[in-house]
Amino acid sequence: LLVVAAETANTSFFTEAIAPATFRRTGRVSYQCDVVSPAELATRMLQDYAAVCLLDPGSFKVATWRKLADYARGGGGVAIFLGRNARPVDSFNQPSAQELLPGRLTVPWRSGDGNLYLAPGSLDHQIMAEFRPISEAVPWQDFPVFKYWGLDQLSAGASVIISYSNNKPAMVERAVGK
């Protein structure tokens, strides 16, 4: 996996979840994570990777968004996890970014009362498979979300995998090409 992260983003939780150190030491990992900066993304051959994961990316140039969209159209997976670096918001709503993103980005929403949490309505999607056997035991409300990026005007073909307890999308999927 190619993990593209701003220097202010902490990649250790993500890479440990994908390829735990104990599995790496014993040769049992399914994926190797190559972590690069956004500037290095332009020089990477994306076809060498099973997927590209953007962790808290800032704005990209048009050519970079197109490179990622071309990779997705060719069958590559692209995951985008937004954080505080997703600025300026308008740069994520430009046509080149919208070729790939599942909707128009809005301002971050805040919930200071601790009453907002992930609320999956269905566990049918494959990414939720691990939760199926324990679906009744997961205390989603015990893990509050205090700030999240809003999505408006979901793109054609985009579908919400998980919503927040206020019915706003938390995880969205969109097929681009293959």
MDTraj code that builds the backbone (N, CA, C; nanometers):
import mdtraj as md
import numpy as np

residues = "LEU LEU VAL VAL ALA ALA GLU THR ALA ASN THR SER PHE PHE THR GLU ALA ILE ALA PRO ALA THR PHE ARG ARG THR GLY ARG VAL SER TYR GLN CYS ASP VAL VAL SER PRO ALA GLU LEU ALA THR ARG MET LEU GLN ASP TYR ALA ALA VAL CYS LEU LEU ASP PRO GLY SER PHE LYS VAL ALA THR TRP ARG LYS LEU ALA ASP TYR ALA ARG GLY GLY GLY GLY VAL ALA ILE PHE LEU GLY ARG ASN ALA ARG PRO VAL ASP SER PHE ASN GLN PRO SER ALA GLN GLU LEU LEU PRO GLY ARG LEU THR VAL PRO TRP ARG SER GLY ASP GLY ASN LEU TYR LEU ALA PRO GLY SER LEU ASP HIS GLN ILE MET ALA GLU PHE ARG PRO ILE SER GLU ALA VAL PRO TRP GLN ASP PHE PRO VAL PHE LYS TYR TRP GLY LEU ASP GLN LEU SER ALA GLY ALA SER VAL ILE ILE SER TYR SER ASN ASN LYS PRO ALA MET VAL GLU ARG ALA VAL GLY LYS".split()
xyz = np.array([
    [0.0837, -0.1177, 0.0000],
    [0.0000, 0.0000, 0.0000],
    [0.0879, 0.1235, 0.0000],
    [0.0464, 0.2217, -0.0757],
    [0.1136, 0.3503, -0.0712],
    [0.0327, 0.4396, 0.0217],
    [0.0940, 0.4826, 0.1292],
    [0.0296, 0.5704, 0.2265],
    [0.0889, 0.7091, 0.2067],
    [0.0041, 0.8028, 0.1676],
    [0.0464, 0.9400, 0.1419],
    [-0.0046, 1.0244, 0.2584],
    [0.0882, 1.0841, 0.3311],
    [0.0482, 1.1572, 0.4511],
    [0.1262, 1.2863, 0.4644],
    [0.0553, 1.3896, 0.5065],
    [0.1208, 1.5161, 0.5389],
    [0.2138, 1.4920, 0.6570],
    [0.3153, 1.5720, 0.6686],
    [0.4123, 1.5532, 0.7765],
    [0.3496, 1.5689, 0.9142],
    [0.2378, 1.6398, 0.9227],
    [0.1709, 1.6569, 1.0517],
    [0.0777, 1.5411, 1.0844],
    [0.0568, 1.4509, 0.9899],
    [-0.0332, 1.3375, 1.0126],
    [0.0426, 1.2242, 1.0821],
    [-0.0214, 1.1609, 1.1787],
    [0.0363, 1.0465, 1.2473],
    [-0.0052, 0.9208, 1.1713],
    [0.0905, 0.8532, 1.1108],
    [0.0600, 0.7346, 1.0297],
    [0.0697, 0.6045, 1.1081],
    [0.1240, 0.6083, 1.2276],
    [0.1523, 0.4840, 1.2991],
    [0.0273, 0.4021, 1.3307],
    [-0.0825, 0.4635, 1.3699],
    [-0.2039, 0.3871, 1.4003],
    [-0.2557, 0.3172, 1.2755],
    [-0.2536, 0.3886, 1.1642],
    [-0.3027, 0.3323, 1.0390],
    [-0.2140, 0.2166, 0.9924],
    [-0.0828, 0.2401, 0.9860],
    [0.0061, 0.1358, 0.9355],
    [0.0111, 0.0151, 1.0296],
    [-0.0007, 0.0374, 1.1596],
    [-0.0045, -0.0756, 1.2535],
    [-0.1329, -0.1572, 1.2374],
    [-0.2429, -0.0911, 1.2045],
    [-0.3676, -0.1643, 1.1828],
    [-0.3595, -0.2496, 1.0559],
    [-0.2933, -0.1985, 0.9537],
    [-0.2815, -0.2694, 0.8263],
    [-0.1735, -0.3776, 0.8322],
    [-0.0595, -0.3443, 0.8910],
    [0.0554, -0.4354, 0.8958],
    [0.1205, -0.4278, 1.0337],
    [0.0630, -0.4975, 1.1323],
    [0.1170, -0.4903, 1.2684],
    [0.2632, -0.5340, 1.2758],
    [0.3366, -0.4703, 1.3644],
    [0.4804, -0.4996, 1.3790],
    [0.5053, -0.6474, 1.4058],
    [0.4230, -0.7090, 1.4889],
    [0.4435, -0.8516, 1.5186],
    [0.4261, -0.9370, 1.3928],
    [0.3342, -0.8992, 1.3071],
    [0.3151, -0.9732, 1.1818],
    [0.4316, -0.9474, 1.0868],
    [0.4834, -0.8244, 1.0852],
    [0.5975, -0.7933, 0.9986],
    [0.7198, -0.8748, 1.0404],
    [0.7427, -0.8849, 1.1719],
    [0.8587, -0.9592, 1.2220],
    [0.8498, -1.1079, 1.1888],
    [0.7305, -1.1613, 1.1826],
    [0.7137, -1.3050, 1.1572],
    [0.6763, -1.3352, 1.0126],
    [0.6762, -1.2329, 0.9272],
    [0.6476, -1.2548, 0.7853],
    [0.5031, -1.2879, 0.7544],
    [0.4101, -1.2451, 0.8393],
    [0.2682, -1.2775, 0.8200],
    [0.1841, -1.1596, 0.7715],
    [0.2461, -1.0545, 0.7208],
    [0.1685, -0.9392, 0.6755],
    [0.1150, -0.9623, 0.5352],
    [-0.0024, -0.9101, 0.5109],
    [-0.0603, -0.9163, 0.3766],
    [-0.0128, -0.8004, 0.2917],
    [0.0204, -0.6892, 0.3577],
    [0.0589, -0.5683, 0.2860],
    [0.1837, -0.5066, 0.3472],
    [0.2615, -0.4461, 0.2631],
    [0.3715, -0.3606, 0.3071],
    [0.3229, -0.2178, 0.2869],
    [0.3466, -0.1325, 0.3833],
    [0.3057, 0.0072, 0.3737],
    [0.4266, 0.0946, 0.3437],
    [0.4243, 0.1602, 0.2301],
    [0.5260, 0.2599, 0.1969],
    [0.4653, 0.3962, 0.2267],
    [0.5229, 0.4682, 0.3213],
    [0.4721, 0.5994, 0.3614],
    [0.5544, 0.7069, 0.2914],
    [0.4827, 0.7967, 0.2197],
    [0.5491, 0.9059, 0.1488],
    [0.4755, 1.0364, 0.1754],
    [0.5431, 1.1454, 0.1471],
    [0.4814, 1.2779, 0.1608],
    [0.3984, 1.3067, 0.0352],
    [0.3071, 1.4028, 0.0439],
    [0.2302, 1.4405, -0.0753],
    [0.3202, 1.4823, -0.1917],
    [0.4312, 1.5458, -0.1653],
    [0.5225, 1.5871, -0.2732],
    [0.5804, 1.4662, -0.3459],
    [0.6041, 1.3567, -0.2737],
    [0.6600, 1.2354, -0.3343],
    [0.5584, 1.1578, -0.4175],
    [0.4309, 1.1840, -0.3965],
    [0.3262, 1.1131, -0.4711],
    [0.3427, 1.1307, -0.6217],
    [0.3821, 1.2489, -0.6644],
    [0.3952, 1.2781, -0.8070],
    [0.4985, 1.1892, -0.8756],
    [0.5982, 1.1412, -0.8012],
    [0.7056, 1.0623, -0.8624],
    [0.6836, 0.9116, -0.8513],
    [0.5803, 0.8680, -0.7826],
    [0.5556, 0.7253, -0.7616],
    [0.4767, 0.6642, -0.8771],
    [0.5124, 0.5411, -0.9108],
    [0.4365, 0.4627, -1.0091],
    [0.3243, 0.3943, -0.9311],
    [0.2039, 0.4450, -0.9414],
    [0.0934, 0.3946, -0.8609],
    [0.0574, 0.2504, -0.8945],
    [0.0826, 0.2081, -1.0158],
    [0.0497, 0.0725, -1.0571],
    [0.1280, -0.0319, -0.9777],
    [0.2323, 0.0096, -0.9069],
    [0.3104, -0.0817, -0.8234],
    [0.2389, -0.1156, -0.6928],
    [0.1249, -0.0517, -0.6665],
    [0.0563, -0.0664, -0.5385],
    [-0.0846, -0.1215, -0.5551],
    [-0.1278, -0.1979, -0.4542],
    [-0.2645, -0.2498, -0.4514],
    [-0.3644, -0.1384, -0.4240],
    [-0.3217, -0.0388, -0.3479],
    [-0.4091, 0.0735, -0.3152],
    [-0.3250, 0.1927, -0.2713],
    [-0.3857, 0.3104, -0.2805],
    [-0.3255, 0.4342, -0.2338],
    [-0.4158, 0.4897, -0.1245],
    [-0.3583, 0.5186, -0.0087],
    [-0.4338, 0.5730, 0.1035],
    [-0.3826, 0.7130, 0.1334],
    [-0.4712, 0.8096, 0.1272],
    [-0.4364, 0.9483, 0.1568],
    [-0.4791, 0.9776, 0.3002],
    [-0.3814, 1.0024, 0.3870],
    [-0.4103, 1.0325, 0.5270],
    [-0.3948, 1.1813, 0.5501],
    [-0.5058, 1.2455, 0.5752],
    [-0.5093, 1.3890, 0.6047],
    [-0.4368, 1.4707, 0.4979],
    [-0.4778, 1.4531, 0.3715],
    [-0.4080, 1.5268, 0.2656],
    [-0.4475, 1.6743, 0.2640],
    [-0.3556, 1.7536, 0.2187],
    [-0.3863, 1.8931, 0.1891],
    [-0.4351, 1.8983, 0.0457],
    [-0.4407, 2.0155, -0.0089],
    [-0.4860, 2.0280, -0.1476],
    [-0.3768, 1.9774, -0.2403],
    [-0.4187, 1.9212, -0.3529],
    [-0.3266, 1.8711, -0.4545],
    [-0.3385, 1.9554, -0.5802],
    [-0.2359, 1.9493, -0.6626],
    [-0.2424, 2.0113, -0.7942],
    [-0.3361, 1.9292, -0.8816],
    [-0.3852, 1.9924, -0.9873],
    [-0.4762, 1.9254, -1.0810],
    [-0.4147, 1.7956, -1.1319],
    [-0.2871, 1.7982, -1.1676],
    [-0.2206, 1.6803, -1.2226],
    [-0.2190, 1.5637, -1.1233],
    [-0.2059, 1.5922, -0.9954],
    [-0.2041, 1.4864, -0.8940],
    [-0.3413, 1.4237, -0.8788],
    [-0.4464, 1.5057, -0.8747],
    [-0.5827, 1.4512, -0.8680],
    [-0.6108, 1.3643, -0.9902],
    [-0.5676, 1.4094, -1.1053],
    [-0.5906, 1.3316, -1.2287],
    [-0.5135, 1.2001, -1.2256],
    [-0.3917, 1.2038, -1.1741],
    [-0.3117, 1.0815, -1.1620],
    [-0.3839, 0.9804, -1.0732],
    [-0.4381, 1.0270, -0.9616],
    [-0.5125, 0.9388, -0.8715],
    [-0.6406, 0.8873, -0.9367],
    [-0.7117, 0.9738, -1.0078],
    [-0.8352, 0.9315, -1.0756],
    [-0.8043, 0.8302, -1.1859],
    [-0.6974, 0.8519, -1.2621],
    [-0.6579, 0.7557, -1.3658],
    [-0.6243, 0.6207, -1.3041],
    [-0.5555, 0.6223, -1.1917],
    [-0.5214, 0.4991, -1.1202],
    [-0.6488, 0.4254, -1.0781],
    [-0.7465, 0.4984, -1.0247],
    [-0.8732, 0.4369, -0.9840],
    [-0.9496, 0.3831, -1.1043],
    [-0.9533, 0.4603, -1.2127],
    [-1.0229, 0.4135, -1.3334],
    [-0.9607, 0.2845, -1.3866],
    [-0.8309, 0.2671, -1.3644],
    [-0.7610, 0.1469, -1.4087],
    [-0.7751, 0.0292, -1.3134],
    [-0.8498, 0.0454, -1.2061],
    [-0.8744, -0.0647, -1.1137],
    [-0.8061, -0.0515, -0.9795],
    [-0.7288, 0.0543, -0.9578],
    [-0.6624, 0.0741, -0.8287],
    [-0.7575, 0.1296, -0.7245],
    [-0.7333, 0.0951, -0.5999],
    [-0.8144, 0.1461, -0.4900],
    [-0.7537, 0.2724, -0.4321],
    [-0.8383, 0.3693, -0.4031],
    [-0.7939, 0.4942, -0.3415],
    [-0.8830, 0.5196, -0.2197],
    [-0.8207, 0.5341, -0.1037],
    [-0.8934, 0.5669, 0.0190],
    [-0.8473, 0.7045, 0.0645],
    [-0.9433, 0.7876, 0.1019],
    [-0.9114, 0.9244, 0.1428],
    [-0.9678, 0.9471, 0.2830],
    [-0.8777, 0.9789, 0.3765],
    [-0.9150, 1.0058, 0.5143],
    [-0.8828, 1.1527, 0.5418],
    [-0.9863, 1.2340, 0.5524],
    [-0.9659, 1.3780, 0.5696],
    [-0.9396, 1.4141, 0.7147],
    [-0.8602, 1.5184, 0.7324],
    [-0.8296, 1.5710, 0.8646],
    [-0.8121, 1.7207, 0.8574],
    [-0.7362, 1.7752, 0.9487],
    [-0.7212, 1.9208, 0.9571],
    [-0.6500, 1.9828, 0.8377],
    [-0.5771, 1.9041, 0.7590],
    [-0.5049, 1.9582, 0.6435],
    [-0.5916, 1.9739, 0.5189],
    [-0.7151, 1.9348, 0.5238],
    [-0.8034, 1.9422, 0.4058],
    [-0.8469, 2.0867, 0.3808],
    [-0.7511, 2.1660, 0.3460],
    [-0.7754, 2.3085, 0.3223],
    [-0.6966, 2.3532, 0.2009],
    [-0.7418, 2.4512, 0.1299],
    [-0.8735, 2.5137, 0.1404],
    [-0.9821, 2.4191, 0.0885],
    [-1.0980, 2.4291, 0.1484],
    [-1.2092, 2.3408, 0.1146],
    [-1.2406, 2.3460, -0.0347],
    [-1.2366, 2.4651, -0.0939],
    [-1.2695, 2.4793, -0.2360],
    [-1.1783, 2.3958, -0.3257],
    [-1.0546, 2.3711, -0.2826],
    [-0.9631, 2.2926, -0.3657],
    [-1.0105, 2.1479, -0.3790],
    [-1.0881, 2.0996, -0.2840],
    [-1.1425, 1.9640, -0.2901],
    [-1.2709, 1.9587, -0.3737],
    [-1.3231, 2.0738, -0.4076],
    [-1.4453, 2.0798, -0.4870],
    [-1.4198, 2.1186, -0.6320],
    [-1.2932, 2.1314, -0.6705],
    [-1.2578, 2.1603, -0.8096],
    [-1.2874, 2.0374, -0.8952],
    [-1.3137, 2.0554, -1.0233],
    [-1.3474, 1.9421, -1.1100],
    [-1.2456, 1.8278, -1.1066],
    [-1.1168, 1.8577, -1.1000],
    [-1.0166, 1.7506, -1.0994],
    [-1.0275, 1.6647, -0.9728],
    [-1.0539, 1.7246, -0.8583],
    [-1.0710, 1.6489, -0.7341],
    [-1.2033, 1.5743, -0.7342],
    [-1.3069, 1.6346, -0.7909],
    [-1.4387, 1.5728, -0.7924],
    [-1.4477, 1.4535, -0.8872],
    [-1.3480, 1.4360, -0.9753],
    [-1.3422, 1.3137, -1.0560],
    [-1.3276, 1.1914, -0.9665],
    [-1.2712, 1.2106, -0.8492],
    [-1.2392, 1.1011, -0.7592],
    [-1.3223, 1.1012, -0.6310],
    [-1.3448, 1.2177, -0.5735],
    [-1.4148, 1.2267, -0.4455],
    [-1.5625, 1.1899, -0.4590],
    [-1.6242, 1.1415, -0.3510],
    [-1.7635, 1.0981, -0.3578],
    [-1.8667, 1.2087, -0.3376],
    [-1.8219, 1.3321, -0.3256],
    [-1.9152, 1.4431, -0.3062],
    [-1.8402, 1.5710, -0.2795],
    [-1.9175, 1.6774, -0.2683],
    [-1.8585, 1.8091, -0.2427],
    [-1.8320, 1.8238, -0.0935],
    [-1.7124, 1.8684, -0.0617],
    [-1.6712, 1.8889, 0.0759],
    [-1.7300, 2.0199, 0.1283],
    [-1.7788, 2.0155, 0.2518],
    [-1.8295, 2.1360, 0.3172],
    [-1.7411, 2.1655, 0.4382],
    [-1.7762, 2.2650, 0.5114],
    [-1.6986, 2.3022, 0.6300],
    [-1.7054, 2.1909, 0.7345],
    [-1.6048, 2.1849, 0.8236],
    [-1.6109, 2.0849, 0.9313],
    [-1.7263, 2.1153, 1.0266],
    [-1.7897, 2.0105, 1.0735],
    [-1.8974, 2.0220, 1.1708],
    [-1.8422, 1.9874, 1.3081],
    [-1.8929, 2.0527, 1.4100],
    [-1.8502, 2.0254, 1.5473],
    [-1.9689, 1.9778, 1.6295],
    [-1.9387, 1.8861, 1.7184],
    [-2.0384, 1.8375, 1.8129],
    [-1.9729, 1.8341, 1.9496],
    [-1.9941, 1.9371, 2.0264],
    [-1.9276, 1.9489, 2.1556],
    [-1.9928, 1.8729, 2.2682],
    [-2.1125, 1.8187, 2.2451],
    [-2.1839, 1.7559, 2.3559],
    [-2.1543, 1.6078, 2.3728],
    [-2.0770, 1.5468, 2.2831],
    [-2.0443, 1.4047, 2.2959],
    [-2.1556, 1.3107, 2.2572],
    [-2.2612, 1.3634, 2.1943],
    [-2.3751, 1.2801, 2.1556],
    [-2.3708, 1.2352, 2.0103],
    [-2.2618, 1.2617, 1.9409],
    [-2.2474, 1.2199, 1.8019],
    [-2.1521, 1.1012, 1.7963],
    [-2.1887, 0.9987, 1.7210],
    [-2.1065, 0.8784, 1.7118],
    [-2.1390, 0.8073, 1.5801],
    [-2.0555, 0.7106, 1.5449],
    [-2.0834, 0.6293, 1.4270],
    [-2.2070, 0.5463, 1.4540],
    [-2.2936, 0.5356, 1.3533],
    [-2.4177, 0.4614, 1.3694],
    [-2.4466, 0.3824, 1.2420],
    [-2.3734, 0.2729, 1.2218],
    [-2.3980, 0.1948, 1.0999],
    [-2.5386, 0.1365, 1.0999],
    [-2.6140, 0.1693, 0.9957],
    [-2.7503, 0.1185, 0.9855],
    [-2.7533, -0.0247, 0.9361],
    [-2.6526, -0.0622, 0.8606],
    [-2.6452, -0.1953, 0.8032],
    [-2.5000, -0.2412, 0.8058],
    [-2.4821, -0.3692, 0.8201],
    [-2.3477, -0.4258, 0.8186],
    [-2.3271, -0.5102, 0.6935],
    [-2.4025, -0.4795, 0.5886],
    [-2.3973, -0.5577, 0.4659],
    [-2.2689, -0.5362, 0.3856],
    [-2.2112, -0.4196, 0.3939],
    [-2.0918, -0.3910, 0.3146],
    [-1.9748, -0.4756, 0.3650],
    [-1.8877, -0.5179, 0.2741],
    [-1.7758, -0.6057, 0.3108],
    [-1.6817, -0.5440, 0.4136],
    [-1.6701, -0.4128, 0.4146],
    [-1.5810, -0.3489, 0.5115],
    [-1.6341, -0.3635, 0.6543],
    [-1.7625, -0.3913, 0.6675],
    [-1.8236, -0.4063, 0.7995],
    [-1.8356, -0.5524, 0.8427],
    [-1.7828, -0.6443, 0.7635],
    [-1.7976, -0.7877, 0.7892],
    [-1.7492, -0.8291, 0.9280],
    [-1.6393, -0.7718, 0.9749],
    [-1.5845, -0.8101, 1.1060],
    [-1.6790, -0.7752, 1.2204],
    [-1.7696, -0.6801, 1.1973],
    [-1.8614, -0.6390, 1.3031],
    [-1.9897, -0.7229, 1.3070],
    [-2.0156, -0.7995, 1.2030],
    [-2.1412, -0.8762, 1.1974],
    [-2.1608, -0.9699, 1.3169],
    [-2.0616, -1.0507, 1.3519],
    [-2.0843, -1.1437, 1.4645],
    [-2.1047, -1.0736, 1.5991],
    [-2.0574, -0.9509, 1.6113],
    [-2.0674, -0.8810, 1.7402],
    [-2.1549, -0.7560, 1.7302],
    [-2.2397, -0.7508, 1.6298],
    [-2.3159, -0.6286, 1.6000],
    [-2.3940, -0.5737, 1.7186],
    [-2.4495, -0.6601, 1.7976],
    [-2.5300, -0.6139, 1.9121],
    [-2.4436, -0.5694, 2.0290],
    [-2.3169, -0.6075, 2.0302],
    [-2.2303, -0.5791, 2.1452],
    [-2.1434, -0.4542, 2.1274],
    [-2.1421, -0.3960, 2.0083],
    [-2.0560, -0.2795, 1.9864],
    [-2.1239, -0.1549, 2.0437],
    [-2.0629, -0.0916, 2.1429],
    [-2.1227, 0.0284, 2.2041],
    [-2.0817, 0.1550, 2.1275],
    [-2.1332, 0.1713, 2.0075],
    [-2.0952, 0.2838, 1.9222],
    [-2.1069, 0.4172, 1.9957],
    [-2.2090, 0.4328, 2.0771],
    [-2.2335, 0.5589, 2.1473],
    [-2.1244, 0.5905, 2.2490],
    [-2.0428, 0.4945, 2.2854],
    [-1.9350, 0.5179, 2.3816],
    [-1.8087, 0.5756, 2.3174],
    [-1.8145, 0.5971, 2.1852],
    [-1.6998, 0.6513, 2.1119],
    [-1.7439, 0.7766, 2.0372],
    [-1.7539, 0.8880, 2.1098],
    [-1.8070, 1.0108, 2.0497],
    [-1.7148, 1.0689, 1.9421],
    [-1.7787, 1.1356, 1.8481],
    [-1.7102, 1.2099, 1.7424],
    [-1.7373, 1.3565, 1.7703],
    [-1.6312, 1.4359, 1.7784],
    [-1.6484, 1.5769, 1.8122],
    [-1.6351, 1.6688, 1.6923],
    [-1.5757, 1.6191, 1.5838],
    [-1.5582, 1.7028, 1.4658],
    [-1.5505, 1.6123, 1.3428],
    [-1.6164, 1.6531, 1.2347],
    [-1.6102, 1.5744, 1.1123],
    [-1.6316, 1.6643, 0.9914],
    [-1.5796, 1.6191, 0.8786],
    [-1.5992, 1.6912, 0.7526],
    [-1.7357, 1.6569, 0.6969],
    [-1.8035, 1.7577, 0.6465],
    [-1.9326, 1.7344, 0.5844],
    [-1.9182, 1.7097, 0.4355],
    [-2.0056, 1.6277, 0.3834],
    [-2.0153, 1.6044, 0.2393],
    [-2.1531, 1.6478, 0.1953],
    [-2.1558, 1.7180, 0.0856],
    [-2.2809, 1.7686, 0.0307],
    [-2.2886, 1.7218, -0.1137],
    [-2.4049, 1.7066, -0.1645],
    [-2.4226, 1.6700, -0.3053],
    [-2.3374, 1.5500, -0.3420],
    [-2.3722, 1.4332, -0.2883],
    [-2.2964, 1.3124, -0.3201],
    [-2.2942, 1.2908, -0.4710],
    [-2.1827, 1.2433, -0.5209],
    [-2.1646, 1.2184, -0.6634],
    [-2.2510, 1.1007, -0.7078],
    [-2.2801, 1.0965, -0.8363],
    [-2.3543, 0.9839, -0.8922],
    [-2.2765, 0.8557, -0.8645],
    [-2.3450, 0.7547, -0.8183],
    [-2.2812, 0.6275, -0.7885],
    [-2.2209, 0.6176, -0.6501],
    [-2.2207, 0.7256, -0.5739],
    [-2.1662, 0.7217, -0.4379],
    [-2.2697, 0.6614, -0.3435],
    [-2.2232, 0.5832, -0.2486],
    [-2.3146, 0.5256, -0.1502],
    [-2.2534, 0.5366, -0.0114],
    [-2.3400, 0.5613, 0.0850],
    [-2.2969, 0.5769, 0.2237],
    [-2.2838, 0.4379, 0.2858],
    [-2.1663, 0.4098, 0.3402],
    [-2.1411, 0.2815, 0.4064],
    [-2.1761, 0.2929, 0.5542],
    [-2.1335, 0.4022, 0.6160],
    [-2.1611, 0.4269, 0.7580],
    [-2.2035, 0.5722, 0.7728],
    [-2.3042, 0.5944, 0.8544],
    [-2.3480, 0.7301, 0.8873],
    [-2.3137, 0.7606, 1.0321],
    [-2.3196, 0.8884, 1.0628],
    [-2.3124, 0.9305, 1.2020],
    [-2.4518, 0.9209, 1.2614],
    [-2.4612, 0.9372, 1.3900],
    [-2.5911, 0.9290, 1.4578],
    [-2.6859, 1.0410, 1.4164],
    [-2.6363, 1.1444, 1.3485],
    [-2.7223, 1.2507, 1.2970],
    [-2.7593, 1.2273, 1.1500],
    [-2.7335, 1.1066, 1.1010],
    [-2.7644, 1.0632, 0.9639],
    [-2.6777, 1.1285, 0.8563],
    [-2.5717, 1.1974, 0.8938],
    [-2.4774, 1.2523, 0.7960],
    [-2.3771, 1.1429, 0.7599],
    [-2.3257, 1.1438, 0.6357],
    [-2.2334, 1.0376, 0.5953],
    [-2.0991, 1.0439, 0.6681],
    [-2.0535, 0.9273, 0.7142],
    [-1.9230, 0.9161, 0.7796],
    [-1.8229, 0.8473, 0.6868],
    [-1.8659, 0.7429, 0.6178],
    [-1.7805, 0.6712, 0.5234],
    [-1.8607, 0.6512, 0.3957],
    [-1.8011, 0.6962, 0.2856],
    [-1.8708, 0.6930, 0.1568],
    [-1.7830, 0.6197, 0.0558],
    [-1.8478, 0.5428, -0.0285],
    [-1.7774, 0.4683, -0.1329],
    [-1.8267, 0.5150, -0.2696],
    [-1.7336, 0.5210, -0.3632],
    [-1.7702, 0.5567, -0.4991],
    [-1.6832, 0.4778, -0.5950],
    [-1.7460, 0.4070, -0.6859],
    [-1.6716, 0.3342, -0.7889],
    [-1.6299, 0.4329, -0.8967],
    [-1.5034, 0.4277, -0.9325],
    [-1.4497, 0.5126, -1.0397],
    [-1.3824, 0.4177, -1.1376],
    [-1.4396, 0.4006, -1.2534],
    [-1.3823, 0.3082, -1.3512],
    [-1.3954, 0.1645, -1.3056],
    [-1.2834, 0.0901, -1.3139],
    [-1.2852, -0.0508, -1.2743],
    [-1.2928, -0.0666, -1.1257],
])
top = md.Topology()
chain = top.add_chain()
for i, resn in enumerate(residues, 1):
    res = top.add_residue(resn, chain, resSeq=i)
    for name in ("N", "CA", "C"):
        top.add_atom(name, md.element.get_by_symbol(name[0]), res)
traj = md.Trajectory(xyz[None], top)
